[in-house]
Amino acid sequence: MPTVHYDGVAAWYEQEFGPDPAPEVVDVVSRLVGPGSGPCLDLGCGTGFHLPLLRELGWTLTGVDLSADQLRFARERAGDYAELLRADAADLPLEDGAFDLVFSAFTHTDMEDFPAVVAEGTRVLRPGGRFVYIGLHPCFVGPHSRFARAEGVPTLELGYADTGRYEDAPGLNPAGIRAKVGAMHLMLGDLLQTFLDVGLQIDAFEEPICAGRVYPHWLALRARR
């Protein structure tokens, strides 16, 4: 079982980032996911921020996360409308082709082996199903970039090509989540290739720039099996 980085910090995380996704995230997720009534897997669901939105869109929900501390908040948020499992996202206890939609949000910076996670998400996705991913933009958020609260123009340092886990770097905010749990870094090309390598076809890719900001700090994509 991989190291669980979020146990012990879930209450802080919920207070810092909750209780709901930002409006611009809601807009992008609503468009890329769309309405549906079939089974949806929230892969790395954390405290369940996106479960209410996915339910509002009509999906039948299963959430998976490794952190029991995070899942405690997800259960409070989702009540009885989502099945929540504690499991390794790179080794899912789920059947092949069980889901019409796999959704994952801001997880590649936390997964030790993100390609394995995408491969597992694809395995449990039915043919023709969709995989929607949103995550931090690796060009502007990472060990090489000073971009506090995604405000202003990021200051780039050496180290964009230094992939893997980091716990101390020029781009790390000493008061932020990465100082508490560390992070994984992938270059943008490697991140996109992860989805292509398992045979998914990317049909949408966005770099949202939030109101009052001038650079994107997150990205979104939709791929089909």
C-alpha positions as CSV (number, residue, x, y, z in Angstrom):
1,M,0.0,0.0,0.0
2,P,1.4,3.4,-0.9
3,T,2.2,6.0,1.7
4,V,-0.9,7.9,2.8
5,H,0.1,11.6,2.8
6,Y,-3.3,13.2,3.7
7,D,-4.2,11.4,6.9
8,G,-3.9,13.9,9.7
9,V,-4.3,17.0,7.5
10,A,-7.9,16.4,6.1
11,A,-9.5,18.8,8.6
12,W,-7.0,21.6,7.6
13,Y,-7.6,20.7,3.9
14,E,-11.4,20.9,4.2
15,Q,-11.2,24.3,5.9
16,E,-8.6,25.7,3.5
17,F,-10.2,24.5,0.2
18,G,-13.8,23.7,1.1
19,P,-16.7,23.5,1.3
20,D,-17.3,23.6,-2.5
21,P,-15.3,23.7,-5.7
22,A,-14.6,27.2,-7.2
23,P,-17.3,28.5,-9.6
24,E,-14.9,28.2,-12.6
25,V,-14.2,24.6,-11.7
26,V,-17.9,23.9,-11.5
27,D,-18.3,25.4,-15.0
28,V,-15.6,23.4,-16.6
29,V,-16.6,20.1,-14.9
30,S,-20.2,20.6,-15.8
31,R,-19.4,21.1,-19.5
32,L,-16.8,18.3,-19.8
33,V,-18.7,15.8,-17.7
34,G,-22.2,16.7,-18.8
35,P,-25.5,15.1,-17.5
36,G,-25.7,11.3,-17.2
37,S,-27.5,8.6,-15.2
38,G,-24.9,5.8,-15.4
39,P,-22.2,4.8,-13.0
40,C,-19.4,7.3,-12.4
41,L,-16.1,6.7,-10.5
42,D,-14.5,9.6,-8.7
43,L,-11.0,8.4,-8.7
44,G,-9.0,9.9,-5.8
45,C,-12.2,11.6,-4.4
46,G,-10.5,13.0,-1.3
47,T,-13.0,14.9,0.9
48,G,-15.6,14.5,-1.8
49,F,-15.7,18.2,-3.1
50,H,-17.0,17.1,-6.5
51,L,-19.5,14.5,-5.4
52,P,-22.5,16.9,-5.0
53,L,-21.9,18.3,-8.5
54,L,-21.6,14.9,-10.1
55,R,-24.8,13.9,-8.4
56,E,-26.5,17.0,-9.5
57,L,-25.5,16.1,-13.1
58,G,-27.4,12.8,-12.6
59,W,-24.6,10.3,-12.1
60,T,-24.6,7.2,-9.9
61,L,-21.5,7.6,-7.8
62,T,-18.6,5.5,-6.5
63,G,-15.6,7.3,-4.9
64,V,-12.2,5.8,-4.2
65,D,-9.4,7.3,-2.0
66,L,-6.5,6.0,0.0
67,S,-6.9,8.4,2.9
68,A,-9.3,7.3,5.6
69,D,-9.1,10.8,7.0
70,Q,-10.2,12.3,3.7
71,L,-12.9,9.7,3.2
72,R,-14.4,10.6,6.6
73,F,-15.3,14.1,5.2
74,A,-16.4,12.6,1.9
75,R,-18.9,10.4,3.8
76,E,-20.3,13.4,5.7
77,R,-20.6,15.3,2.4
78,A,-22.2,12.5,0.3
79,G,-24.4,10.8,2.9
80,D,-25.8,7.6,1.4
81,Y,-25.9,8.6,-2.3
82,A,-22.3,7.5,-3.0
83,E,-20.5,4.3,-2.4
84,L,-17.1,5.2,-1.0
85,L,-14.1,2.8,-0.9
86,R,-10.7,3.0,0.7
87,A,-8.4,1.6,-2.0
88,D,-5.2,2.2,-3.9
89,A,-6.1,4.0,-7.1
90,A,-3.4,2.1,-8.9
91,D,-4.9,-1.3,-7.9
92,L,-8.7,-0.8,-7.9
93,P,-10.9,-3.6,-6.5
94,L,-13.4,-3.0,-9.3
95,E,-14.5,-4.9,-12.4
96,D,-13.4,-4.2,-15.9
97,G,-15.7,-1.8,-17.8
98,A,-17.9,-1.1,-14.8
99,F,-18.2,2.7,-15.3
100,D,-19.6,5.0,-18.0
101,L,-17.5,7.9,-16.6
102,V,-14.3,8.1,-14.7
103,F,-13.6,11.5,-13.1
104,S,-10.5,12.6,-11.3
105,A,-9.6,16.0,-9.9
106,F,-6.2,17.3,-8.9
107,T,-4.7,13.9,-8.3
108,H,-1.6,13.6,-10.5
109,T,0.4,15.8,-8.0
110,D,-0.4,13.2,-5.3
111,M,-0.1,9.9,-7.0
112,E,3.2,8.1,-6.9
113,D,2.5,6.3,-10.2
114,F,0.0,8.4,-12.1
115,P,0.3,6.3,-15.3
116,A,-0.8,3.2,-13.3
117,V,-3.7,5.2,-12.0
118,V,-4.8,6.3,-15.4
119,A,-4.4,2.7,-16.7
120,E,-6.6,1.4,-13.8
121,G,-9.2,4.1,-14.5
122,T,-9.2,3.1,-18.2
123,R,-9.6,-0.6,-17.3
124,V,-12.8,0.0,-15.3
125,L,-14.2,2.3,-18.0
126,R,-16.5,0.8,-20.5
127,P,-15.7,1.0,-24.3
128,G,-17.0,4.4,-25.4
129,G,-16.9,5.8,-21.9
130,R,-15.3,9.1,-20.9
131,F,-12.4,9.9,-18.6
132,V,-12.5,13.6,-17.4
133,Y,-9.4,14.9,-15.6
134,I,-8.7,18.3,-14.0
135,G,-5.4,19.1,-12.3
136,L,-2.7,21.6,-11.6
137,H,-1.0,23.0,-14.7
138,P,2.6,21.6,-14.6
139,C,4.1,24.4,-16.6
140,F,3.2,27.0,-14.0
141,V,2.7,25.0,-10.8
142,G,5.6,22.8,-9.6
143,P,9.0,22.8,-8.0
144,H,10.3,25.3,-10.6
145,S,7.6,28.0,-10.3
146,R,6.9,30.6,-7.7
147,F,3.2,31.2,-8.2
148,A,1.7,31.9,-4.8
149,R,-2.1,31.6,-4.9
150,A,-1.9,31.7,-8.7
151,E,-1.7,35.5,-8.6
152,G,0.3,37.7,-10.9
153,V,3.0,36.3,-13.2
154,P,4.8,33.1,-12.1
155,T,8.5,33.4,-11.6
156,L,10.2,30.4,-13.2
157,E,13.3,28.7,-11.8
158,L,15.4,25.7,-12.9
159,G,13.8,22.3,-12.4
160,Y,10.8,21.9,-14.8
161,A,12.3,18.7,-16.2
162,D,13.0,17.3,-12.7
163,T,10.1,15.0,-12.4
164,G,9.1,13.0,-9.4
165,R,8.3,13.7,-5.7
166,Y,9.5,17.0,-4.2
167,E,9.1,18.3,-0.6
168,D,11.4,21.3,-0.8
169,A,11.8,23.5,-3.9
170,P,11.7,27.2,-5.0
171,G,8.0,26.9,-5.9
172,L,6.8,25.4,-2.6
173,N,4.7,27.7,-0.4
174,P,5.8,27.0,3.2
175,A,2.3,27.6,4.4
176,G,0.6,25.6,1.7
177,I,-0.6,22.0,1.2
178,R,2.6,20.9,-0.5
179,A,4.7,21.8,2.5
180,K,2.4,19.4,4.5
181,V,2.1,16.4,2.1
182,G,4.8,17.0,-0.7
183,A,3.9,16.7,-4.3
184,M,4.7,14.8,-7.5
185,H,5.7,16.7,-10.7
186,L,5.2,15.7,-14.3
187,M,6.0,17.7,-17.3
188,L,2.9,18.7,-19.5
189,G,3.9,16.4,-22.3
190,D,4.3,13.4,-19.9
191,L,1.0,14.1,-18.3
192,L,-0.9,14.2,-21.6
193,Q,1.0,11.1,-22.9
194,T,-0.2,9.2,-19.9
195,F,-3.7,9.2,-21.3
196,L,-2.6,8.5,-24.9
197,D,-0.5,5.5,-23.8
198,V,-3.5,3.6,-22.6
199,G,-5.4,4.1,-25.9
200,L,-7.6,7.0,-24.8
201,Q,-8.5,9.6,-27.4
202,I,-8.4,13.2,-26.0
203,D,-11.2,15.2,-27.5
204,A,-11.1,18.3,-25.3
205,F,-8.3,20.2,-23.5
206,E,-8.6,23.5,-21.7
207,E,-6.3,25.8,-19.8
208,P,-8.8,28.0,-17.8
209,I,-7.7,31.4,-16.7
210,C,-9.7,32.5,-13.7
211,A,-11.2,36.0,-13.3
212,G,-8.6,38.5,-12.3
213,R,-5.6,36.3,-13.2
214,V,-3.3,36.3,-16.2
215,Y,-1.9,32.7,-16.3
216,P,-3.6,29.3,-15.9
217,H,-2.8,27.4,-12.8
218,W,-4.9,24.3,-13.7
219,L,-6.0,22.4,-16.8
220,A,-8.8,20.1,-17.9
221,L,-9.2,17.4,-20.4
222,R,-11.7,14.8,-21.6
223,A,-10.7,11.6,-23.2
224,R,-12.7,8.7,-24.6
225,R,-12.1,5.0,-24.6
